């Protein structure tokens, strides 16, 4: 089997493919030739980035009833984050955003070990389990959107997308 060589810089995905090809060839299941063989031999072991300690676990995007903008209706729209570790995680300078660039910036908040927190769209008093964006209108589109959780350096930590063109559902598990 002959595989075409890639031109240009090797990306993380290409390095992973090269590593898989090299290990497959080493097992005698594939023969590599030319530049692909050289690239596979030179490819570093695939870097396994640790998963984010905090993930988006659920989005309740379609609050009950009509969207009339009351604070109760706004607060029925929320995103739930979950700490997957056995220690508290500071979310200082983390952000939660959607595709329309609504951005919620976390203040001095630490998510407890194995804890969850809901980030509500409307106004309220922040607690350990509930935070509020203090917005006057909805963030999460009823027909589909993407929630993006970014760490303090602006790097993506997690994301969750949903599509509900019929608007028949209220929430999505991520």
Buried (B, 14 or more C-beta within 10 A) or exposed (E): EEBEEBEEEBEEEBBBBBBBBBBBBEEEEBEBEEEBBEBBEEBEEBEEEEEBBBBBBBBBBBBEEEEEEEBEBBBBBBBBBBBEBEEBBEBEBBBBBBEEEBEBEBEEBBBEEEBBBBBBBBEBEBEEEBBBBBBEEBBBBBEBBBBBBBBEEEEEBBBBEBEBEEEEEBBBEB
